[in-house]
Amino acid sequence: MSKLGRNPGEMPFLDHLEELRWRALWSLLAVVGGAIIGFILVDRMDAMMLLIRPIEPLLEGGKLKYLSPTDPFFVTLKLALIAGLVLASPIVIYHVWAFLAPALLPSEKRVIVPALYMGMVLFVAGVVMSYKVVLPMTLRFTMSFQTEFLEQSIVIGPYMAMVTRLLLAFGIVFELPVVILILSALGLVTPEFLASKRRHAVAGITILAAVLTPGDVITVTLMMMAPLVLLYEFSILLSRIVYRRRRLAQAAAGAQLEKEGVRVLPPLRRHAAIHRGPLARGAGGGPA
């Protein structure tokens, strides 16, 4: 980039592709490295036992079954891959951010960077809530239908798939405020739009919760819906704050440009703030 003597935002298209290729490669290497570290952590921290603990009191003999000699290994491998994705996610997010950041305004960066940190906290909060509250309630509810005519035979593979899906689902859906905050900072959504689409959002949240929660457990779907609706309302509040600041920043930038003698139409204010030189020359030299 420095060799070309240009702004990062003014790189040629092929240079953008080259940068994207390298950042994708580094992200992939981070995932592989995270999976290796995850395999060690899963083994050392006995992560399998940690995930079995919520169902342990409900098991006959306190143990899960497996049908093949390779089942424990493959379950451990899947847990390691999931741990690797989680561990590598900050690096992946960094490379995505580094690729997109040159095209963003300073005011947008000031909102998006804290939002990314908030996203990590919200992901952990979603996983913890799922593990501590939702998972035990789900297991107690589903296993309460067991009768004397049924013999318990819970296999480790399907159980681990259900648990990891539930934990990840709650972690991901808790990112809703972050997504809306970033979209608001970029000017892609407004608080008025979010408020007017509240009914549609609730319907979408219901469908999303039904898809992400395991089986046909209505109580789990409701437990996912409740925090999501609250998070959506919280997102509208954050959007109002960000949108107000964005409008003030745009007004200040427009006033500064007008003070410098640059005539800019309101829809073009943001564009002019980025490309001040060419617009100023265009304003001074008349229409092209």
DAURFEN-V55509 format. One line per field, one symbol per residue. ss: DSSP state (A for helix, B for strand, O for the rest). phi: phi as a letter, one per 40 degrees, with the letter a starting at -180 (. if undefined). A space follows every 50 residues. Layout:
ss=???
phi=???
This chain:
ss=OOOOOOOAAAOOAAAAAAAAAAAAAAAAAAAAAAAAAAAAAAAAOOAAAA AAAAAAOOOOOOOOBOOOOOAAAAAAAAAAAAAAAAAAAAAAAAAAAAAA AOOOOAAAAAAAAAAAAAAAAAAAAAAAAAAAAAAAAAAAAAAOOOOOOO OOOOBAAAAAAAAAAAAAAAAAAOOAAAAAAAAAAOOOOOAAAAAAOAAA AAAAAAAAAAAAOOOOOAAAAAAAAAAAAAAAAAAAAAAAAAAAAAAAAA AAAAAAAAAOOOOOOAAAAAAAAAOAAAAAAAAAAOOO
phi=.cccgbcdcbccdccccccccccccccccccccccccccccccccfcccc ccdccdccccggbcbbcbdcddccccccccccccccccdccccdcccccc ddcbcdccccccccccccccccccccccccccbcccccccccccccbccb bcacccdccccccccccccccccccdccccccccccgcbbccccccbdcc ccccccccccccccgbccccdccccdcccccccccccccccccccccccc ccccccccccgccbcdcbdcccccbccdcccccccgcc
